[in-house]
Amino acid sequence: MTSGPAGHAPTSDSATLGPDVTRDLLYLGFQARFLETGIQELVRSEMLHPGLAGLRVDPRSPVIARAMRVATDGKGDVCHPGPLAPGPALAFGATPLEFLRHLAGKGTSSASAREGGLSWTDPRRGLIGWGGSRGGTATQVLAGAALAFRHRGEDRAALVCERRSALQSGGWHEGINLAGALRAPLIVVLAAPQSGDSSDTGTAEAVAVSYGVAFARVGTEPAEDLFRAVAAARRHAVSGRGPTMMELVPLGDDRWALLDAFAARATAAEAVSEHDLAAIRRAAAAGVDHAVARLQKEPAPAANDALVPVCTDTSTPPPWTRRDPPAPD
């Protein structure tokens, strides 16, 4: 990982990750890998839209998200997975079945398939926002949430994943400017460029410099180093020293070699045994296999479900400013 002059992203120490984190990273990595394969199989069987055939999971994304403080009671960090879904969503507690339900537009999906995109809102798990083609808005929203965390003195931060094209959005610049000026605990991750995105690798760093935020470019660093660097960036942000922007460089077709290398190092260092590694792999595969099989039995959304937000049995009261006399609730 390389840092730019905007304020160097904190470097990691040499401490080991520990067995719990190592097992989590291995499980999440295998889960994401098998889920990617499962999605491709569902596309071929016409269970998912053909446009999802090109969905590729960045193996770095669950590592980045796992370095945040994850909770299920609404008091942990928040995350907008955006274009990196499902990797960050899995790290924040989403299941493969939940993700597949959403992709397939099932009636059991979190929004009953009305909203689209690759991510959903679940405040208790810290999942915020919908991933879609338009970028920048999520940075605005999570910058505001991060600022609220700082004002309340909470040990919480916000992680937002955006397409590189978000840099062309005025909303994105408003969000990063707010976070940089007020030192909100925000970490912005720019996904690796895709077709149609700007290929100028210096743009993101120049933006970070202009807004006075720390910058790091993430390549093929070992998962251990990436985890520690993100954890350090989180501490940097929560302590009031400002946000960090991370840019993911493109990976080749052998991107899952990063996971295989991490697994090899973990067993060599005896952080996990070969038996444990095999068990982790089987558990991850079983969860995805169950999700793929279960998806075929999930119901489609009810026909009247889409009318729920606009068709009710009661009249909607006017805003309090239009009441006579005005009476805020």
C-alpha positions in Angstrom: 0.0 0.0 0.0 1.4 3.4 -1.0 0.4 6.7 0.6 0.2 10.1 -1.0 1.3 13.5 0.4 -2.2 14.4 1.6 -1.3 13.0 5.0 0.1 9.5 5.0 -2.3 6.8 5.8 -1.2 5.1 9.0 1.1 2.1 8.6 0.5 -1.2 10.3 2.5 -2.8 13.0 4.0 -6.2 13.0 1.6 -7.8 15.5 -0.2 -11.0 14.3 -3.9 -10.8 13.5 -4.8 -13.5 15.9 -6.7 -16.7 15.3 -10.2 -15.2 15.4 -9.5 -12.5 12.8 -7.6 -15.0 10.6 -10.5 -17.4 10.6 -12.9 -14.7 9.9 -10.9 -13.4 6.9 -10.5 -16.9 5.5 -14.2 -17.7 5.9 -15.3 -14.4 4.3 -12.8 -14.8 1.5 -14.0 -18.3 0.6 -17.6 -17.3 1.1 -17.2 -14.4 -1.4 -15.3 -16.6 -3.8 -18.0 -19.4 -3.8 -20.8 -16.8 -4.0 -19.3 -15.3 -7.1 -19.3 -18.8 -8.7 -22.8 -19.4 -7.5 -24.0 -16.2 -9.1 -22.5 -17.2 -12.4 -24.2 -20.6 -12.2 -27.6 -18.9 -11.5 -27.1 -16.6 -14.5 -26.5 -19.6 -16.7 -29.6 -21.3 -15.4 -31.6 -18.0 -16.0 -32.4 -17.6 -12.3 -30.6 -14.2 -12.4 -30.4 -11.4 -14.9 -27.8 -11.9 -17.6 -26.3 -8.6 -16.8 -24.9 -10.1 -13.5 -22.7 -12.6 -15.5 -19.9 -10.1 -15.2 -20.1 -9.6 -11.5 -16.7 -10.1 -9.9 -15.9 -9.9 -6.2 -12.8 -8.0 -5.2 -11.1 -10.2 -2.7 -9.8 -7.2 -0.9 -13.2 -5.9 -0.1 -14.2 -8.2 2.8 -10.7 -7.7 4.3 -11.3 -3.9 4.3 -14.8 -4.2 5.8 -13.7 -6.7 8.5 -11.2 -4.2 9.8 -14.1 -2.0 10.8 -16.0 -2.4 14.1 -18.9 -4.6 13.2 -21.9 -5.0 15.5 -25.5 -6.2 15.2 -27.2 -3.8 17.7 -27.0 -0.6 15.7 -24.0 0.7 17.6 -21.2 -0.4 15.4 -19.6 1.2 12.3 -21.7 1.8 9.2 -21.0 0.7 5.7 -22.2 1.4 2.1 -21.0 -1.6 0.1 -21.8 0.0 -3.2 -20.0 -1.5 -6.2 -17.9 -3.7 -4.0 -20.9 -5.7 -2.9 -21.2 -8.4 -1.7 -17.8 -8.4 -0.1 -18.3 -5.6 2.5 -21.9 -6.7 3.1 -20.8 -10.2 4.0 -18.3 -8.8 6.5 -21.0 -6.7 8.1 -23.2 -9.8 8.6 -25.2 -10.2 5.5 -25.8 -13.8 4.3 -25.4 -15.2 0.8 -29.1 -16.0 0.7 -30.0 -12.4 1.6 -27.8 -11.2 -1.2 -29.1 -13.6 -3.8 -32.7 -12.9 -2.8 -32.0 -9.2 -3.5 -30.3 -9.9 -6.9 -33.2 -12.2 -8.0 -35.9 -9.7 -6.9 -37.6 -12.2 -4.6 -40.5 -11.2 -2.4 -38.4 -12.2 0.6 -35.7 -9.6 -0.3 -35.1 -6.7 2.1 -37.0 -4.3 -0.2 -39.2 -6.8 -2.0 -37.1 -6.1 -5.1 -38.5 -2.6 -5.5 -35.3 -0.6 -5.1 -32.7 -2.5 -7.2 -28.9 -2.2 -6.7 -26.5 -4.4 -4.9 -26.9 -3.4 -1.3 -29.6 -2.5 1.2 -30.3 -0.7 4.4 -30.2 -2.5 7.7 -29.2 0.0 10.5 -28.8 -2.7 13.1 -26.0 -4.3 11.1 -24.7 -1.0 9.8 -25.6 -1.6 6.2 -26.6 1.8 4.7 -27.8 2.6 1.3 -28.4 1.1 -2.1 -25.7 0.4 -4.6 -26.6 1.7 -8.0 -25.1 3.2 -11.2 -25.1 6.8 -9.8 -22.3 7.5 -7.4 -21.4 10.2 -4.9 -24.6 10.4 -2.9 -23.6 7.7 -0.5 -20.4 9.7 0.4 -22.6 12.6 1.3 -24.9 10.5 3.5 -22.1 8.7 5.3 -20.1 11.8 5.8 -23.1 13.2 7.7 -23.4 10.0 9.7 -19.7 10.1 10.5 -19.9 13.7 11.6 -22.8 12.8 14.0 -20.6 10.0 15.5 -17.9 12.5 16.2 -20.2 15.1 17.7 -21.6 12.4 20.0 -18.1 11.2 21.0 -18.8 7.7 19.8 -16.2 5.1 18.8 -17.8 4.7 15.4 -16.8 5.3 11.8 -18.3 5.1 8.4 -17.0 3.1 5.4 -18.3 4.0 2.0 -17.4 2.2 -1.3 -17.8 4.2 -4.5 -17.1 3.8 -8.2 -14.2 5.8 -9.5 -16.7 7.7 -11.6 -18.1 9.2 -8.4 -15.2 11.7 -8.6 -17.2 13.3 -11.4 -20.1 13.9 -9.2 -20.6 17.2 -7.3 -22.3 15.3 -4.5 -19.2 13.2 -3.9 -17.0 16.3 -3.7 -19.5 17.9 -1.2 -19.3 14.8 1.0 -15.5 14.4 1.0 -15.1 18.2 1.5 -17.4 18.1 4.5 -15.6 15.1 6.0 -12.2 16.6 5.4 -13.0 20.0 6.7 -14.7 18.8 9.9 -12.5 15.7 10.3 -15.4 13.3 10.3 -14.4 9.6 10.9 -14.9 8.5 7.3 -13.1 6.0 5.1 -13.8 6.2 1.4 -12.8 3.3 -0.8 -12.7 3.8 -4.6 -13.3 0.5 -6.5 -10.9 -0.5 -9.2 -11.7 1.3 -12.5 -14.1 -0.4 -14.9 -14.9 0.3 -18.5 -16.1 3.9 -18.8 -14.2 5.0 -15.7 -11.4 7.4 -15.7 -8.0 5.7 -16.1 -6.0 8.6 -14.6 -4.5 7.0 -11.5 -3.3 10.4 -10.3 -6.8 11.9 -10.1 -7.9 10.4 -6.8 -4.6 11.3 -5.1 -4.8 14.8 -6.3 -8.3 15.1 -4.9 -7.2 13.8 -1.6 -4.4 16.3 -1.5 -6.8 19.2 -2.3 -9.2 18.2 0.5 -6.4 17.5 3.0 -7.3 13.8 3.7 -5.0 10.8 3.9 -4.6 8.8 0.8 -3.5 5.2 0.1 -3.4 3.1 -3.0 -4.1 -0.6 -2.5 -2.6 -3.2 -4.8 -1.7 -6.8 -4.1 -0.6 -6.3 -0.5 -1.0 -9.3 1.8 -4.4 -9.5 3.5 -2.7 -9.1 6.9 -1.1 -5.8 5.9 -4.3 -4.5 4.3 -6.3 -5.4 7.4 -3.9 -3.6 9.8 -3.7 -0.6 7.5 -7.5 -0.2 7.4 -7.7 -0.7 11.2 -5.0 2.0 11.6 -6.9 4.3 9.3 -10.0 3.7 11.3 -8.2 4.6 14.5 -6.8 7.7 12.8 -10.3 8.8 11.8 -12.0 8.1 15.1 -9.4 9.9 17.0 -10.3 13.1 15.2 -7.5 13.2 12.7 -9.6 13.1 9.6 -10.8 10.7 6.9 -8.8 8.4 4.6 -9.3 7.8 0.9 -8.3 4.4 -0.5 -8.0 3.6 -4.1 -8.1 0.0 -5.3 -5.9 -0.7 -8.3 -7.2 -3.3 -10.8 -6.5 -7.0 -10.2 -6.0 -9.6 -12.9 -7.8 -12.8 -13.5 -5.7 -14.4 -10.8 -7.1 -12.1 -8.1 -8.2 -15.1 -5.9 -4.5 -15.9 -5.6 -4.5 -13.3 -2.9 -6.8 -15.5 -0.8 -4.8 -18.7 -1.6 -1.6 -17.0 -0.5 -3.2 -15.8 2.7 -4.4 -19.3 3.5 -1.0 -20.7 2.8 0.7 -18.2 5.2 -1.9 -18.8 7.8 -1.3 -22.5 7.9 2.5 -22.0 7.6 2.4 -19.8 10.7 0.1 -22.3 12.4 -2.5 -19.6 12.9 -4.9 -22.3 11.6 -4.3 -26.0 11.0 -4.9 -27.7 7.7 -7.9 -29.4 9.2 -9.3 -26.1 10.4 -8.7 -24.6 6.9 -10.6 -27.4 5.2 -13.4 -27.0 7.7 -13.6 -23.3 7.1 -13.7 -23.9 3.3 -16.4 -26.5 3.7 -18.6 -24.2 5.9 -18.3 -21.4 3.4 -19.2 -23.6 0.5 -22.1 -25.2 2.3 -23.6 -21.8 3.1 -23.5 -20.7 -0.5 -24.7 -24.0 -1.8 -27.7 -23.7 0.6 -28.4 -20.2 -0.6 -28.3 -21.2 -4.3 -30.6 -24.2 -3.7 -33.0 -22.2 -1.5 -33.3 -19.4 -4.0 -35.3 -21.6 -6.4 -38.0 -22.0 -3.6 -38.2 -18.3 -2.7 -41.5 -16.6 -3.7 -41.7 -13.7 -6.2 -43.0 -10.4 -4.7 -46.8 -10.0 -4.4 -48.4 -8.0 -7.2 -49.7 -5.4 -4.9 -46.4 -5.0 -3.0 -45.2 -2.3 -5.3 -48.3 -0.2 -4.4 -47.7 -0.2 -0.7 -45.7 3.1 -0.6 -48.4 4.9 -2.7 -51.7 3.3 -1.9 -53.0 3.4 1.6 -56.3 3.3 3.4 -55.7 6.6 5.2 -55.0 10.1 4.1 -51.5 11.4 4.6 -51.4 14.4 7.1 -49.8 17.5 5.8 -46.3 18.6 7.0 -46.5 20.4 10.4 -45.5 23.7 8.7 -48.8 23.6 6.8 -51.0 22.9 9.8 -53.1 25.5 11.4 -51.6 26.3 13.8 -48.2 24.7 13.0 -47.6 21.9 15.4 -44.4 19.8 15.1 -44.7 16.3 16.5 
